[in-house]
Amino acid sequence: MPKPQGGFMPMYSHSQLSTYEHCPHQYKLAYIDKIEVETEGIEAFMGSRVHDALERLYRDLKVTKLNPLEDLIQFYNQVWEKNWNGMIQIVRKGYTAEDYRRLGEKCLTDYYHRYCPFDQGRTLGLEEYVTFLLNEEKSYWIRGYIDRLTLRDSTLEIHDYKTSSRLPTQEDIDLDRQLGFYQMGIEGKWKDIEEVRLIWHYLAFDVEIQSSRNQKQLDQTRQEAIGVIQKIESDTRFIPKESPLCNWCDYQAFCPKRKHLVLVESLSANEYLQEEGVTIVNRYVEMKERKRVLNEEMDLELSKLEEALVAYAQREKLEAILGSDHMAKINTELKEKYPLKGDPRRRVLDEYVKKIGKWMEVSDLNPWMLSRVVSRGSWDSALIKKVKEFCSREETRSIIVSKLKQDDES
């Protein structure tokens, strides 16, 4: 397999492509601007410590040393304490660092009891670094680290540990790109391999999920990944994409959609209320609310005036009322209304129209269409009379206001 030789070779990873898919702006900050952040989410921190412990377990097993569970847990707690710092963030309300530390212990304990004495094949590599050429024409390279490679008879197993709080479906796993990349990365490294098996360990659930990839599926993964890379390389804007994942993003202080939240969360109550952006938004919302209330009051007043105008026209038997420079015309119309869906009489009408073979003429008994057909008199008079038994009449009025012409005013 060819290796990158000198010069610039576009090198990508599964996590890079996933970052772009989740948020192009986060990708730009992390991989183009290369902004270093000091914060780390507690979920990622806990996951790293669990990985440390499992790597220690299998590294010692390679020299036939089987660590007791107590020793493994002790090592986990040691690396937790050693790496803990004040920049570890806990986003989920109501949880503490101790809750996550205990979850990591449970992940390790469940895993230990499931697989001990860990004789399921021979470990070939831990944190195995792989690279492969994704596209020769563009010289796109993919890199990654495999948590554990195991040889079992003629089957090569690619293992990945997840401490996620979400358990994917088998369909999700069968479409997962990460371990498909890893399979491409180890292709041809060992002879006499008859099968490659992809294995995910969802440690928080004590669940193992397996999958495999044939050449057609790998080719599809390759083409989809090339498509993502081409989007990245043609992107000139890297627009932020908001999602629930934003709460866990380490780059919120640099994001135009989130950095004001970060700015004001450290302010005291008094400082918060006086901050310029906060005051502008508060004033804007206040004005919008006043406008809404005013509009509602105006709509109510207008409705009352319309009622008064109609009442005056009825009392004086008028159809047009003159103002200073406008005229209001009151149009009265008697409309026939047929029962709508939900009205018990509608079902009876439906059955009758079907029975007389007129169903298709009124578009599934559209009340407007039925009224139109009846008004045209295109049906037999007896049928129309029967249908009109279901009809009610409603008087409606509309007011049309027009500006007076000069001659009218004089």
NUVEXLO-664315 format. One record per residue (C-alpha): residue number from 1; residue in three letters; x, y, z. Coordinates in steps of 0.05 Angstrom, whole numbers, plus 5000, padded with zeros to 4 digits. Example, Ala and Ser with C-alpha at 12.3 -4.5 7.8 and 13.67 -1.06 7.14 Angstrom:
% residues 2
<1,Ala,<5246,4910,5156>>
<2,Ser,<5273,4979,5143>>
This chain:
% residues 410
<1,Met,<5000,5000,5000>>
<2,Pro,<5028,5068,4981>>
<3,Lys,<5044,5117,5038>>
<4,Pro,<5040,5193,5038>>
<5,Gln,<5109,5218,5015>>
<6,Gly,<5128,5290,5029>>
<7,Gly,<5089,5351,5007>>
<8,Phe,<5016,5363,5026>>
<9,Met,<4971,5303,5025>>
<10,Pro,<4898,5313,5046>>
<11,Met,<4891,5269,5107>>
<12,Tyr,<4822,5258,5138>>
<13,Ser,<4792,5216,5193>>
<14,His,<4722,5190,5208>>
<15,Ser,<4716,5240,5265>>
<16,Gln,<4735,5298,5219>>
<17,Leu,<4682,5279,5168>>
<18,Ser,<4630,5269,5223>>
<19,Thr,<4648,5338,5251>>
<20,Tyr,<4635,5370,5184>>
<21,Glu,<4569,5333,5175>>
<22,His,<4546,5356,5244>>
<23,Cys,<4570,5428,5238>>
<24,Pro,<4614,5457,5182>>
<25,His,<4634,5516,5227>>
<26,Gln,<4659,5470,5282>>
<27,Tyr,<4701,5434,5229>>
<28,Lys,<4731,5500,5207>>
<29,Leu,<4749,5521,5278>>
<30,Ala,<4779,5453,5295>>
<31,Tyr,<4814,5431,5231>>
<32,Ile,<4826,5493,5189>>
<33,Asp,<4836,5548,5241>>
<34,Lys,<4864,5496,5289>>
<35,Ile,<4838,5532,5350>>
<36,Glu,<4858,5495,5412>>
<37,Val,<4807,5491,5468>>
<38,Glu,<4820,5476,5540>>
<39,Thr,<4751,5449,5558>>
<40,Glu,<4730,5376,5552>>
<41,Gly,<4662,5345,5563>>
<42,Ile,<4656,5296,5621>>
<43,Glu,<4629,5242,5574>>
<44,Ala,<4692,5245,5530>>
<45,Phe,<4736,5247,5592>>
<46,Met,<4703,5186,5622>>
<47,Gly,<4707,5149,5556>>
<48,Ser,<4781,5162,5550>>
<49,Arg,<4795,5135,5620>>
<50,Val,<4755,5072,5605>>
<51,His,<4796,5063,5541>>
<52,Asp,<4860,5073,5581>>
<53,Ala,<4840,5017,5628>>
<54,Leu,<4820,4968,5573>>
<55,Glu,<4885,4982,5536>>
<56,Arg,<4923,4966,5600>>
<57,Leu,<4883,4902,5609>>
<58,Tyr,<4899,4875,5539>>
<59,Arg,<4970,4901,5538>>
<60,Asp,<4986,4861,5601>>
<61,Leu,<4949,4800,5572>>
<62,Lys,<4998,4800,5514>>
<63,Val,<5052,4781,5563>>
<64,Thr,<5004,4732,5598>>
<65,Lys,<4990,4777,5658>>
<66,Leu,<4916,4777,5676>>
<67,Asn,<4899,4836,5720>>
<68,Pro,<4845,4822,5773>>
<69,Leu,<4784,4866,5766>>
<70,Glu,<4802,4903,5830>>
<71,Asp,<4870,4923,5801>>
<72,Leu,<4838,4945,5736>>
<73,Ile,<4788,4989,5774>>
<74,Gln,<4845,5017,5816>>
<75,Phe,<4884,5035,5753>>
<76,Tyr,<4821,5068,5723>>
<77,Asn,<4813,5112,5785>>
<78,Gln,<4887,5130,5784>>
<79,Val,<4885,5155,5712>>
<80,Trp,<4819,5191,5728>>
<81,Glu,<4852,5229,5785>>
<82,Lys,<4916,5242,5746>>
<83,Asn,<4880,5272,5686>>
<84,Trp,<4824,5308,5722>>
<85,Asn,<4825,5384,5716>>
<86,Gly,<4781,5444,5726>>
<87,Met,<4765,5449,5651>>
<88,Ile,<4723,5386,5650>>
<89,Gln,<4651,5407,5636>>
<90,Ile,<4587,5373,5658>>
<91,Val,<4530,5395,5614>>
<92,Arg,<4474,5351,5639>>
<93,Lys,<4440,5383,5699>>
<94,Gly,<4435,5343,5762>>
<95,Tyr,<4496,5299,5750>>
<96,Thr,<4565,5302,5783>>
<97,Ala,<4634,5279,5765>>
<98,Glu,<4626,5223,5815>>
<99,Asp,<4565,5197,5777>>
<100,Tyr,<4605,5192,5713>>
<101,Arg,<4665,5161,5749>>
<102,Arg,<4620,5106,5777>>
<103,Leu,<4590,5095,5707>>
<104,Gly,<4660,5083,5681>>
<105,Glu,<4672,5032,5737>>
<106,Lys,<4607,4997,5718>>
<107,Cys,<4627,4994,5644>>
<108,Leu,<4693,4961,5663>>
<109,Thr,<4662,4913,5713>>
<110,Asp,<4608,4889,5664>>
<111,Tyr,<4659,4881,5609>>
<112,Tyr,<4707,4842,5654>>
<113,His,<4653,4793,5677>>
<114,Arg,<4629,4782,5605>>
<115,Tyr,<4696,4766,5573>>
<116,Cys,<4742,4740,5629>>
<117,Pro,<4790,4703,5621>>
<118,Phe,<4796,4741,5555>>
<119,Asp,<4815,4682,5512>>
<120,Gln,<4771,4701,5453>>
<121,Gly,<4827,4702,5401>>
<122,Arg,<4897,4732,5398>>
<123,Thr,<4908,4807,5404>>
<124,Leu,<4947,4833,5344>>
<125,Gly,<4945,4907,5360>>
<126,Leu,<4921,4959,5410>>
<127,Glu,<4908,5031,5389>>
<128,Glu,<4932,5008,5321>>
<129,Tyr,<4946,5067,5275>>
<130,Val,<4921,5056,5203>>
<131,Thr,<4924,5097,5140>>
<132,Phe,<4899,5082,5071>>
<133,Leu,<4889,5118,5004>>
<134,Leu,<4815,5133,4995>>
<135,Asn,<4821,5165,4926>>
<136,Glu,<4884,5160,4884>>
<137,Glu,<4865,5216,4835>>
<138,Lys,<4855,5267,4891>>
<139,Ser,<4905,5235,4938>>
<140,Tyr,<4854,5233,4995>>
<141,Trp,<4881,5194,5054>>
<142,Ile,<4844,5167,5114>>
<143,Arg,<4875,5155,5182>>
<144,Gly,<4850,5127,5247>>
<145,Tyr,<4864,5086,5309>>
<146,Ile,<4834,5017,5320>>
<147,Asp,<4820,5003,5394>>
<148,Arg,<4837,4929,5388>>
<149,Leu,<4853,4880,5331>>
<150,Thr,<4842,4807,5346>>
<151,Leu,<4856,4744,5305>>
<152,Arg,<4809,4686,5317>>
<153,Asp,<4826,4627,5273>>
<154,Ser,<4822,4657,5203>>
<155,Thr,<4777,4714,5224>>
<156,Leu,<4804,4784,5237>>
<157,Glu,<4763,4823,5287>>
<158,Ile,<4762,4899,5293>>
<159,His,<4739,4919,5362>>
<160,Asp,<4714,4988,5382>>
<161,Tyr,<4694,5011,5452>>
<162,Lys,<4637,5060,5462>>
<163,Thr,<4614,5092,5527>>
<164,Ser,<4557,5128,5493>>
<165,Ser,<4490,5135,5529>>
<166,Arg,<4455,5118,5464>>
<167,Leu,<4448,5046,5438>>
<168,Pro,<4444,5044,5362>>
<169,Thr,<4402,4996,5322>>
<170,Gln,<4431,4941,5280>>
<171,Glu,<4414,4983,5219>>
<172,Asp,<4455,5041,5247>>
<173,Ile,<4513,4995,5258>>
<174,Asp,<4509,4964,5188>>
<175,Leu,<4515,5035,5159>>
<176,Asp,<4570,5058,5207>>
<177,Arg,<4629,5088,5169>>
<178,Gln,<4683,5086,5222>>
<179,Leu,<4697,5011,5226>>
<180,Gly,<4686,5006,5151>>
<181,Phe,<4746,5053,5144>>
<182,Tyr,<4786,5010,5192>>
<183,Gln,<4772,4948,5150>>
<184,Met,<4799,4985,5089>>
<185,Gly,<4859,5005,5130>>
<186,Ile,<4880,4934,5149>>
<187,Glu,<4863,4903,5082>>
<188,Gly,<4920,4859,5058>>
<189,Lys,<4963,4866,5121>>
<190,Trp,<4956,4793,5141>>
<191,Lys,<4953,4731,5098>>
<192,Asp,<4902,4676,5100>>
<193,Ile,<4847,4721,5128>>
<194,Glu,<4780,4692,5106>>
<195,Glu,<4734,4741,5142>>
<196,Val,<4736,4810,5175>>
<197,Arg,<4687,4820,5231>>
<198,Leu,<4669,4888,5259>>
<199,Ile,<4651,4889,5333>>
<200,Trp,<4625,4947,5375>>
<201,His,<4624,4943,5451>>
<202,Tyr,<4571,4989,5479>>
<203,Leu,<4597,4987,5549>>
<204,Ala,<4544,5028,5585>>
<205,Phe,<4493,4975,5562>>
<206,Asp,<4538,4914,5567>>
<207,Val,<4520,4899,5495>>
<208,Glu,<4562,4873,5437>>
<209,Ile,<4539,4888,5366>>
<210,Gln,<4572,4856,5305>>
<211,Ser,<4571,4872,5231>>
<212,Ser,<4610,4858,5167>>
<213,Arg,<4624,4892,5101>>
<214,Asn,<4628,4863,5032>>
<215,Gln,<4667,4896,4976>>
<216,Lys,<4605,4930,4948>>
<217,Gln,<4589,4961,5015>>
<218,Leu,<4661,4984,5024>>
<219,Asp,<4660,5016,4955>>
<220,Gln,<4596,5053,4974>>
<221,Thr,<4628,5077,5038>>
<222,Arg,<4688,5101,4998>>
<223,Gln,<4644,5140,4949>>
<224,Glu,<4603,5172,5004>>
<225,Ala,<4666,5193,5041>>
<226,Ile,<4695,5223,4977>>
<227,Gly,<4630,5262,4969>>
<228,Val,<4637,5291,5040>>
<229,Ile,<4710,5310,5028>>
<230,Gln,<4692,5345,4963>>
<231,Lys,<4639,5385,5000>>
<232,Ile,<4691,5404,5051>>
<233,Glu,<4742,5426,4999>>
<234,Ser,<4691,5467,4960>>
<235,Asp,<4660,5499,5021>>
<236,Thr,<4677,5573,5028>>
<237,Arg,<4628,5592,5083>>
<238,Phe,<4627,5536,5134>>
<239,Ile,<4559,5558,5162>>
<240,Pro,<4544,5538,5234>>
<241,Lys,<4491,5484,5241>>
<242,Glu,<4451,5484,5305>>
<243,Ser,<4430,5419,5338>>
<244,Pro,<4424,5388,5408>>
<245,Leu,<4499,5372,5402>>
<246,Cys,<4515,5446,5409>>
<247,Asn,<4510,5440,5485>>
<248,Trp,<4570,5392,5484>>
<249,Cys,<4612,5431,5434>>
<250,Asp,<4680,5455,5458>>
<251,Tyr,<4679,5513,5409>>
<252,Gln,<4617,5550,5433>>
<253,Ala,<4659,5611,5453>>
<254,Phe,<4680,5619,5379>>
<255,Cys,<4612,5605,5347>>
<256,Pro,<4569,5665,5324>>
<257,Lys,<4506,5627,5345>>
<258,Arg,<4531,5609,5415>>
<259,Lys,<4587,5656,5438>>
<260,His,<4539,5708,5468>>
<261,Leu,<4510,5653,5512>>
<262,Val,<4580,5637,5536>>
<263,Leu,<4595,5711,5546>>
<264,Val,<4536,5726,5591>>
<265,Glu,<4533,5661,5631>>
<266,Ser,<4592,5683,5674>>
<267,Leu,<4562,5752,5689>>
<268,Ser,<4529,5770,5755>>
<269,Ala,<4454,5784,5754>>
<270,Asn,<4465,5859,5752>>
<271,Glu,<4519,5855,5699>>
<272,Tyr,<4475,5809,5657>>
<273,Leu,<4416,5858,5657>>
<274,Gln,<4462,5916,5637>>
<275,Glu,<4499,5879,5582>>
<276,Glu,<4487,5914,5516>>
<277,Gly,<4462,5855,5475>>
<278,Val,<4415,5833,5531>>
<279,Thr,<4385,5903,5537>>
<280,Ile,<4374,5910,5462>>
<281,Val,<4339,5841,5458>>
<282,Asn,<4296,5856,5519>>
<283,Arg,<4275,5924,5489>>
<284,Tyr,<4260,5892,5422>>
<285,Val,<4217,5837,5453>>
<286,Glu,<4181,5889,5495>>
<287,Met,<4164,5930,5433>>
<288,Lys,<4141,5869,5395>>
<289,Glu,<4095,5850,5452>>
<290,Arg,<4066,5921,5455>>
<291,Lys,<4054,5919,5381>>
<292,Arg,<4019,5851,5386>>
<293,Val,<3974,5876,5443>>
<294,Leu,<3959,5940,5405>>
<295,Asn,<3941,5901,5342>>
<296,Glu,<3894,5857,5382>>
<297,Glu,<3861,5919,5412>>
<298,Met,<3855,5950,5343>>
<299,Asp,<3825,5886,5314>>
<300,Leu,<3774,5885,5371>>
<301,Glu,<3756,5958,5360>>
<302,Leu,<3750,5947,5285>>
<303,Ser,<3704,5888,5296>>
<304,Lys,<3659,5930,5341>>
<305,Leu,<3656,5985,5288>>
<306,Glu,<3638,5935,5234>>
<307,Glu,<3581,5909,5278>>
<308,Ala,<3557,5980,5290>>
<309,Leu,<3559,5995,5215>>
<310,Val,<3519,5933,5197>>
<311,Ala,<3468,5947,5252>>
<312,Tyr,<3460,6019,5228>>
<313,Ala,<3451,5996,5156>>
<314,Gln,<3398,5945,5177>>
<315,Arg,<3360,5995,5220>>
<316,Glu,<3360,6048,5166>>
<317,Lys,<3351,5998,5109>>
<318,Leu,<3416,6021,5075>>
<319,Glu,<3466,5987,5031>>
<320,Ala,<3514,6045,5024>>
<321,Ile,<3535,6094,5078>>
<322,Leu,<3573,6158,5063>>
<323,Gly,<3632,6182,5104>>
<324,Ser,<3674,6246,5096>>
<325,Asp,<3715,6221,5038>>
<326,His,<3699,6147,5035>>
<327,Met,<3637,6104,5023>>
<328,Ala,<3622,6039,5058>>
<329,Lys,<3580,5988,5019>>
<330,Ile,<3547,5932,5058>>
<331,Asn,<3538,5869,5016>>
<332,Thr,<3489,5817,5043>>
<333,Glu,<3492,5747,5016>>
<334,Leu,<3452,5684,5034>>
<335,Lys,<3498,5624,5029>>
<336,Glu,<3478,5552,5029>>
<337,Lys,<3520,5509,5076>>
<338,Tyr,<3524,5434,5075>>
<339,Pro,<3547,5393,5136>>
<340,Leu,<3622,5384,5144>>
<341,Lys,<3659,5322,5166>>
<342,Gly,<3645,5307,5238>>
<343,Asp,<3572,5329,5233>>
<344,Pro,<3527,5266,5241>>
<345,Arg,<3484,5291,5183>>
<346,Arg,<3546,5288,5138>>
<347,Arg,<3549,5212,5140>>
<348,Val,<3476,5207,5119>>
<349,Leu,<3487,5256,5062>>
<350,Asp,<3549,5217,5040>>
<351,Glu,<3510,5152,5035>>
<352,Tyr,<3454,5186,4996>>
<353,Val,<3500,5218,4944>>
<354,Lys,<3535,5151,4934>>
<355,Lys,<3469,5115,4927>>
<356,Ile,<3445,5161,4871>>
<357,Gly,<3512,5154,4834>>
<358,Lys,<3534,5226,4840>>
<359,Trp,<3593,5217,4885>>
<360,Met,<3648,5231,4834>>
<361,Glu,<3614,5294,4810>>
<362,Val,<3623,5329,4876>>
<363,Ser,<3697,5310,4888>>
<364,Asp,<3688,5264,4948>>
<365,Leu,<3630,5308,4972>>
<366,Asn,<3667,5373,4975>>
<367,Pro,<3614,5421,5005>>
<368,Trp,<3634,5477,4958>>
<369,Met,<3629,5431,4897>>
<370,Leu,<3562,5405,4920>>
<371,Ser,<3535,5475,4929>>
<372,Arg,<3559,5493,4860>>
<373,Val,<3527,5433,4826>>
<374,Val,<3461,5445,4861>>
<375,Ser,<3460,5520,4844>>
<376,Arg,<3471,5504,4771>>
<377,Gly,<3409,5460,4770>>
<378,Ser,<3445,5406,4730>>
<379,Trp,<3414,5350,4772>>
<380,Asp,<3342,5327,4771>>
<381,Ser,<3298,5373,4812>>
<382,Ala,<3275,5316,4858>>
<383,Leu,<3348,5300,4874>>
<384,Ile,<3364,5373,4887>>
<385,Lys,<3304,5379,4933>>
<386,Lys,<3327,5317,4972>>
<387,Val,<3399,5343,4977>>
<388,Lys,<3375,5411,5000>>
<389,Glu,<3343,5378,5060>>
<390,Phe,<3414,5374,5088>>
<391,Cys,<3428,5447,5073>>
<392,Ser,<3426,5504,5122>>
<393,Arg,<3425,5578,5102>>
<394,Glu,<3470,5629,5132>>
<395,Glu,<3468,5704,5119>>
<396,Thr,<3537,5735,5112>>
<397,Arg,<3555,5808,5105>>
<398,Ser,<3617,5840,5079>>
<399,Ile,<3638,5913,5081>>
<400,Ile,<3674,5944,5022>>
<401,Val,<3703,6014,5033>>
<402,Ser,<3722,6057,4973>>
<403,Lys,<3749,6128,4969>>
<404,Leu,<3700,6178,4940>>
<405,Lys,<3716,6210,4873>>
<406,Gln,<3718,6286,4870>>
<407,Asp,<3650,6290,4835>>
<408,Asp,<3619,6245,4889>>
<409,Glu,<3646,6289,4944>>
<410,Ser,<3616,6352,4914>>
